[in-house]
Every structure is written in structure tokens, then in C-alpha cells.
Amino acid sequence: MSQHIRLYIPGPIEVSPATYAAMSAPMIGHRGKEFAALYDAIQPRLQTLMGTTRPVYLSTSSAWGVMEGALRNLAVKKVLCCANGAFSDKWVEVAHRCGKEADALQFEWGEPINPAALDAKLATGEYDLVTFIHNETSTGVMSSLAEVAAVVNKYDDVLLVTDTVSSFSAVPIEVDKLGIDVLLTGSQKALALPPGLSLFTVSERAMARAATVKDRGYYFDFLEFQKNHEKSNTPSTPCISTIYGLNHQLNAFFDEGLENRYARHIRLNQMVGDWVVRNGFEFFAPEGYRSVTLTCIKNNREIDVNRFSQILRNDHAIAINGGYGKIKGVTFRISNMGDETDETIGTLIAALDDSLGKL
Ligand SMILES: *Cc1c(COP(=O)(O)O)cnc(C)c1O
């Protein structure tokens, strides 16, 4: 085994020994009673976390599987992809690769999605599906899910697919109240699980549209998920160990209390934010749109981000991220999502100070 480098990168994030222990429960057959019991135990708490009475489906894939699946199930006329960073920009490209008609509603990296601009685009009547990333992990920008959903809901025939991969379980999400048609997330971000599991909901009207769409394929066919859900099951063999881990994490979330969990993410994010300001750095995201699960720091001091990361790794066994794609080095990113505590973020900050001093 290689040395344990503690992850403060925005995914995958640190997985606790208690979670790994829960994941090592004996393997079970997924068509048996034990799996159905596990599936049923997880459902109500996932519904509470998502703010929905609809089923929450378990997909054995990373988030992109469901992101692509949503297009294959729901794109009929034309997709409008809200784009303001690496993940949301790529969603447009994925739509094209699936052979779907799709346009980007493009914003600069670092900007939030502007609901008025979205409204103007949808008013053309060209679109019947919108993709939206709540928390752009590449830039640390959290757009307003409530405002975007309110705009999309003005248009009866337009469905909203929302990626909450790096915000789910760290901030309150209200699927039914906001009228979100597909909400999806992945296991390796705020859920603090290993990668490989995605969770998603599908509204009744989205399910009705999917039923009319050809070429949905099999692995991500929403109707297959529903059919199997009715038997407390999944279409294909799921990542059972990770689902054990999810059950463990849900126990932990509800023991802590969801309000406490949300407050903890804000508090720990503020600790990182204080370090940023204290050291003369700036935020890449504008005020009011800063993510509470990670911080994307503008390298306005023009430090050697590579060397800074190396010192953190060599002297403190800590990993941060040196910036994503075209903003590599111009920014760097630090995650505070998942199981982090005042103590673990305190340790991180001491290490950041020490490493900055050694540059
Ligand atoms: C990490 C991430 C993804 C991609 O998830 P995969 O698990 O790599 O498929 C998508 N969207 C956002 C916002 C992310 O942070």
C-alpha cells in the first residue's frame, strides 16, 4: 500500500475507516431478500435528503452515466445546456455525441447561471430539456437552483435535469417543491463514499416522456429502473458494498442531524475562506455564489501552485487540487465536503500556513 495522502481535493474525497468497515459486510445476492431489505432501508432517508416522495434510483456508474442517461431518456426536440465550467461545458458535448440537438447557454467560467438569460432562451420555444449544474466543481460557483427551477417551470413542456454531484447532502435540496424533473448525484463527493454509485430521481412527467422516447438503451433506461424499483431492486447487479457504505453514511447523517450537517459545511467552508482572505488571496466565484463544499481560490499572488501542492503532499501528506482544465495554476481548489470536522480543517489550515511559508 502507498502512503495515506489525506484528500482535500473536490472529489473523490476522504472515506472514513468506519465507512470502509461497513462496506466489508459479507456479499449478498442482489435478487434475494437481504438486498431488498437494504434497498428499502435506504429509500426513505434518500427521499428525505432529496425532498421528494418519488423513488430514488441507484445506478452503478459514476455520475456521467446518469448525466448521459438523462439525455438519452428525455431529449426529444432540443436541449439547452447551462454552461459555466468544465462539467457543464462538457454536458453539451456529451449531448452532441449522443446525437441530440443541443445548444450551450454559455457563461464565463467563474460566473453563475443567469436565470434571466435562461428565460430569454426558453422563450424562443426551441427547447424541451434543460441541463443545469447546481455546484460547478471546477470553478467553485454555486448557482441558484431555486431561481433556475422557477424559470424552467414557467414553460410547461420543458424538463429540468439537475446535477447536484458536489452539493447533494451538504445543502438542503427540495426536488418536489422546486419541480426538478431529474436530480442526480454521485457517491465520491459530499457523500464521502468511494466512486462508482450514482443516485437519481425522475418526476412523473419525465417518466411519461421517457416512455415515448426510442433508443433509451438498457443500462440507463429510466423505465427499467422503475420496473426494478417496484421489486426493491436494480436493473443490473449493483455495487452492493458501496450501498452498504451508503447505508452507514445515511445513519451518520441522520444521527448528526441534517440541519447540523448543513451548518457544519458552511462553518468549515468559512474556515477555509478566512484563510484565503488572511493570506491575501481572492475567490474565483463572486460573492453570493460561492460554493459551501469547496473553495476555488484565485492565484492572484501568483504563487507556484505546483510547488505548494508538492510541499503539502511531502511534508503533511495532504492533497489539494491545483486547478481544473483551463484554470489550472491560475486557481487552486480545496474541498471541505463530507465527513470533515473543525479539527481536520484546522489541521489542513495549519498545513497550508506552513507550506505557504516554505515557498
Ligand atoms: C465530479 C463531478 C461530475 C462527474 O462525476 P463522475 O463521477 O466523474 O462521473 C459531474 N458533475 C459535477 C458537478 C462534478 O463535481
The ligand as an ORCA input file, in Angstrom:
! r2SCAN-3c Opt
* xyz 0 1
  C     -17.385     15.146    -10.210
  C     -18.492     15.771    -10.966
  C     -19.081     15.146    -12.069
  C     -18.544     13.907    -12.699
  O     -18.743     12.824    -11.953
  P     -18.137     11.401    -12.376
  O     -18.347     10.699    -11.094
  O     -16.705     11.582    -12.748
  O     -18.956     10.886    -13.477
  C     -20.152     15.748    -12.665
  N     -20.635     16.920    -12.220
  C     -20.089     17.560    -11.181
  C     -20.663     18.858    -10.739
  C     -19.000     17.005    -10.517
  O     -18.461     17.646     -9.489
*
